[in-house]
Amino acid sequence: MAERPMLTASGLDHAYMSASGVSTPVLRHVSLTVRRGEMVAVVGPSGSGKTTLLTCLSGLERPSGGTVEVDGISLATLSAQRLARFRRGRIGFVFQDYNLIPALSVRENIALPARVAHRPVSREEIDAALESVGLLQYRDKYPGTLSGGQQQRVAIARVLVSAPGLVFADEPTGALDTVSGSAVLDLLRSTATGDQSVVMVTHDLQAAARADRVLVLRDGVIHNELLAPEPEAVLAAVEAAALPS
């Protein structure tokens, strides 16, 4: 029997309604699968629907049409309350703006999602996650005293402690320098293993080339799919997607 995918989207549509009542399609019948242990990058020209796709796949936003299944669970069947609980227990997020709480220490920030989900997390687990991202010595510091790269690594340590099956990363290196961005990508790359998968939206073509697969979006449609590509191949695919149809 074939292994069940970590994520499946079928016929995904989404549109936004303007104040004047005009509906603007953003996603158009998108279908995709993410296997267990796989890292998938989503790239494309600005306005192609990348972030909207991520929010719909992760359950942060309900799509206008189509279905999304995470680990065999259809998100459309979950009430808002059950969906929030499902996200806390099964899905992790790494955003460009880190989403750390300034008044909490590094250790407290890492523990927060697990505690909100009523899952016990030990100090030893937190310290192990911090050690894996090279920040154990900063465990009692506050986010405002850390660099951007360090804050992003704290955000990844928070995901490691929560141990979700599926991690979504939205421009995780967008605000980082080359060295910090490379360290963050190494961590995300190492997260995609076993039963854990990563879906990353990025404008960074070098970052995208670290993925197992790259999906190129154009006008809300998957325009191309690349397997373990070189950065030059990703650039060519994005440039082709930006050309007038």
Order of alpha helices (4+ residues) and beta strands (2+ residues): beta-beta-beta-alpha-beta-beta-alpha-beta-alpha-alpha-alpha-beta-alpha-beta-alpha-beta-beta-alpha
